[in-house]
Amino acid sequence: MALNGPPWIVEPPEFRPSLHGLVDVADALGLVERSAPRPVDAPPDLQESAEARDSRRWEMGWAFTPDNCIEAEAWDPACGPDGAEKSDAGENLDVVEVAPFIVETVFECNTTGFEAIDYEGRARRQLERAVSKALEAELWSGTLLSDNPTLSSFEDVGDGSGWSLAEALGLLAGAAADCGPGGAGFIHLPARAGTILTTIYTFPKVNGELYTERGDFLVIGSGYTGDGPSGAPTEGTQWVVWTPPVQVRMTEMQVLTTDLTRALKVDPDTGRRINTVQYRAEALVSAAWGCCGPFGVQANVGVAAD
């Protein structure tokens, strides 16, 4: 289409992230801990408050000992000295260690109309929209840090069969109920499985997030692949996974380039800066859960017609 003159440079249409992702659900339940990153241009001798330093201690890695996953037992107070003994404390669980990782994005464009473009804002918003999917993908697969807790290391509680999504949720609920105190948690669903499930059934909401009548919250992750421990599942199925509530730790989004001149790319052949800018943004993220799980069930999501 021919234009009658140069086009007016404007901001693009707004991008809407998907709903019910991991960060959204954890945030709604108060399970996201955010810390401010160290300023990019901070001098080495910058004096910070103790509170600021403490808020970032987890960035080198964090660890915890989960609560013991044991059931309460009934005991008769009328039992004499020769009666049944009180319950045992159970075996201590292994310490869970979590290594954070960086999620980054880069915004690149020509400098034409640079006065109208919010470069820093674009880079920051680009990362904000993508961070949950990147965290979900790593949490499911453990591709980057395999020693971290991973969703695909689940125990199969459906005997490898393809169940309906409703039956899959029932099996996961049963496994969770049988584990220790039988608490509620998160049900992690790939986008396809989650969309089918919530189209067929209506779920109540708390703070805008979906949950089952048992209290398990639905996490519909764009980054969840639905793969199992041995790779892709049978055609027409995806794995859905239950865990206890997931704790997320992340830094605030940080744009690494804040000066337009420094953001100009350098031509590798001439060494000169060219009229293309790159603004890079990153955040440090991590996630883990406590005792019980993960439990997984292979669920039917339909086979494409020939």
N, C-alpha and C positions, 0 to 999 in steps of 0.2 A: 504494500500500500504506500502510495506516495504521500509524503508530508509537506505541508506548505511552510517549510522552515525547520529549524532544529527542534527536536522534541524537548519538552519541559521535564526535568529530572525530578521525580517524586519518590516517596517511600513506597515499597511494594505492598501488595495486599497482605494482611496479617495471616501468619501461620498459626493454626490451632493444634496444639499437641493432643494426643489421645488421652482419654480418661482412664482412671483406675490403674495407673502404672504403680510400680513399686514405691517410688519416692512419694507420690501423691498419697497412697494408702498409709505408709509409715508416718508421713507428716500429719495426716488427719488424726492419728492416734498418739501424737507426741513422741514418736520414736525416731525423729531425725535430729541429730545434733550437728549444728553448723558452727564453724569457727572461721574467723577472719584470717585470710592468708597474710603472710609477711609481705609488706609492700615491695613491689618490683625493684624500685630504686632506693631501697632502704640501705643506709650505710652499715658496715659490719658492726659498728659500735652503738647501733641504735638501742636506746634504753626503753624497754617495754615494761608495762605493768605486770605484776605477778599473775593477775587474772588473764591477761592476754596470752602470756606464755603457757599457763596451765591449760587454756582452751585448745592449744595445739599439741599437747603432749602425745596425743594418740597418733599424730601424723607419722611417727617413726614405727608405728605398729602398736596394736593393743591386744590385751589378753584378758580372759576371765575364766573363772571356774563356774560352770553351770550349777544351778540348783539341783540337788539330788532328785532324780526322776523316780520317786517311790510313792506308793500308795499309803494312805492312812489305814490303820487296821483297828477293828473293833476289839475292845478289851474289857473284860468283866471286872469291875473294881472290887467285887465280892470274892474274887479268887484268893485263896489262902496262899501261904508261902510255897506250897507245893503245886500251885496252879500254873497256868500258862505264863510264859515270860512276855514282857512287853516287846513291841516290834523293834527290829534292828534298824540302825541308821542307814544301812545299805552301803554299797561300795561308792567311794568317791569317784567322780567322773574326771576324765582327762581335761587338762586346761585347754581351752580353745584359743589359738593364736591367730590373729588376723593381720595381714599385710595390706595396707592401702595401695591404691594405684591411681595413676593420673588419667583423666578423661580430657581430651583436648579437641578443639575444632579450629579451623582457620577460615576467615572470611577474606576473599580476594576479589578485587574488581579494578576496572580502569578508573583513573582519577577524573574522567569526564563528569562534570557536575558534582565535584567533591564538596562544594559548599552546602549542597542539599542532603548529602549522605551522612548519617550518623554512624561512622565506622566502628567506634568503640561499642556503641549500643547494638549494632548488628552482630558483632562478634560475641558479645555477652548473651544476647537473646538466642543466638544460634546454639550456644552451648547449653543454655537453660532448657531448651526444647529437646536436646539430644541426650542429656546426662542420664536420665532414667533408663532409656533404652540401652545405653552402653553398660550401665551397671547391671541391668538385668541379664544381658548377654554373657558377661563375665561370671556373674553369680550362678548362672545355669551351667556353663561349660567348664569354668576354671581353666580356660585356655592359657591365660597369662600367668596366673598364680594358682597352680593346682593344689597347693597345700592349704589354701583357704577353704572354708566351708562352701560346698557346691550343691546345687539342687539336683544335678544328674547323678549324684552318688546315693540316690534314694534306695530304700528297701521296697521291693515290689510286693504290694499287698493285694494285687489282683491276679496273681498267678500268670501274668503275661498275656491274659486274654483281653480282647477288645470289648469293653463295657460301654453302655450308654453313659453320657455325661452325668446324668442324675445318679445312676448306679455307682459311677466312679466317685462322686462326692460322698455317697453313703459309705463306700469302702474306706475312703480316707478318714471320714469321721469316726468310723469304728476303730481304725488303727490308732487314731489320736486318743480316743476315749480309753483304749486299753493300755496306753503308755502313761505310767506314773499317775499323777493326779487327774489325768484326762482333760487337760486344759484346751482352750480354743487357740487358733493361730491364723495362719495365712494359707489360702489355697491358690497356688500359682498356676495360671492358665495361659498358654500361648494365645495370641490374638484370635486365631481361628476358633479354637475351642471356647474361649471366653465369649466371643460374639454369638456363637450358636447357642450357648447355654443361656445367656441373658436375653436372647431373642425369644426363646421358648418359655422361660420362667421369669417371674417377677421377684426381685429380692428387696428386702427392706434396706434402708440406708441410715448411716450415722455420719454426720459431717460430709455428706455427699458420697460416701463410699459404701459399696455393697457388702452385705454379709448374709450368712445363712442363719437359720433359726437356732443353730447350735452356737453361733457367735464367731464362726470362722469368716474372715474377710477375704473377698475375692480380689486377687491381683491379676489384672489382664495385661501381661507384659509384651510390648512390641519387640523386646529383645529376647524373649523366651523362644527357643527353637522347637521345643516339644520332643527333642531327641532323648534317648535313653542312654544308659552306661555304655552300651555297645554300638551306639550311633543312631542313625535314623530309624524310626519305628516302622511297623508294617504300614503299607499304603492305606490311607483313609483313617489313620489313627494318630493320636498325639498323646504323649505322657502329660499327666497333670500331677502336681506335687503338693503335699502338705508339709508345712514347717510350723514351729512356734512363731510368734511375732518376730519380725525381722528388725533389728536395730541398724540404722543407717548413720554413718558418720561421714561428713563431707565439709570441705571448705566452701566459702562463698566463691562465686565465679570471679575469676581474675583475668583481665585483659593484659597481656604481656607487653603489648606495644601501645603507647599512649601519645606518640608524636608522629604526625603525618610524614615528616621528612624521613624519619628512621623507618617508617613502614614501607617506603618505596622499595620495590624489588631491585636487585642488582643483576644486570645482564652478565652471565658467566663468561661471555666471550670478550666483552669490552671493559667489564668492571665498572660500568657506569649505571647509575640508577635510571630506571625506566618508569613510564607513567602507569604503573600497576602497583597497587598496595596490597599488603597482607597484614591483617590484624588477627593475632592468635589469642585464643582464650583457653583457659584450663581450670580444672578443679581436681582436688584430691578426694577420692571416694573410697568407701569400704562398707561392708555389711556382714552381719552374722546373726545367728539365733542360738537359743539355749538348748536345754535337754529335750529329748524326743525328736524323732524324725531324722532326716526327711523320709516321708513315705510317698510312693508313687503308684499310679494306676494308669494303664493304657486305655484310652477312651476313644470311642468311635467318633469321627468328625465328618464322615461321608467320603465317598469315592467319586471323582469326577466322571461324568458320563462320557461315553465314547463319541 
